[in-house]
């Protein structure tokens, strides 16, 4: 008889959390150093800045977390 094992989060979830934590540090650090007015200029300038890259990394991290928690069915054939 086959048993369905309970779901365990995959490694993608761990990578997503690491990406989120590392990407959130950059805007917080810049807010503390430069202030909100200058950081908002970083987001709206036409140049590629660390803040814009951090938005992409946050999106990537959230995507990895969603993929890690995607419902997977593990079947134990013992």
N, C-alpha and C positions, 0 to 999 in steps of 0.2 A: 504494500500500500504506500502511496506517495504522500508525503507531508509537505505542506507549504511552510517554509521557514519565515520568521518575522523579518521585516525590512531593516537593513542597516545602512546608514548613510555611506556613500562612497568617498573615495579620495577627492573627487571633484568638489565636494562640500568643504573639505579642509582647505583646498587651494583657493576656493572662493572667499573664505573667511580671511585668509592671509592677504589676498589681493585687496579686500575691502579695508582692512586695518592699515595696510601700507599706503593706500591711496587717500585715506581720510587724514593722514598725518600732514600731508603737504598743505592743504588749504588752512588747516588749523594753525600750523606753524606760521604761515604767511599772514594770517589774521592777527596773530600776536605780535609779529615783528613789524609789519607794514601798516596795519589798520584796515578797516573795512572799505574805505573809499579807494585806496590804491589797489586792493585785491579785486574790487569790482571792475576797475580799469583793466586788470590782467585778464578777466573773463571776457570783456567786451572788445579788447584790442584785436586787430586783424592778424597779429603774430601768433605763432604757436608758443604757448607758455606751459609751465608745469601744471598750472591749475586746469587747463583744458585737457591735458593728458590725464590728469587724475580723474576727471569726469569719465573718460573712456575706460580707465582701469576700474572705476567703481561699477560701471555698466558690465564690464567683463566679469567682475567678481560676483555680481548679482546673478548673471547668467550661469556661471559655474555652480553657484549654490542651488539654483533652480534645477539644473541638470543632475546635481547630486541627490536631490530629494525627489526626482522623478520616480514615480511608482514603478518598481521592478519586482517581478515575481521570481523568487528563487525556489526551485523544486528540489527537494532532497529525495534521491532515488534509493535510499536504503530501506 
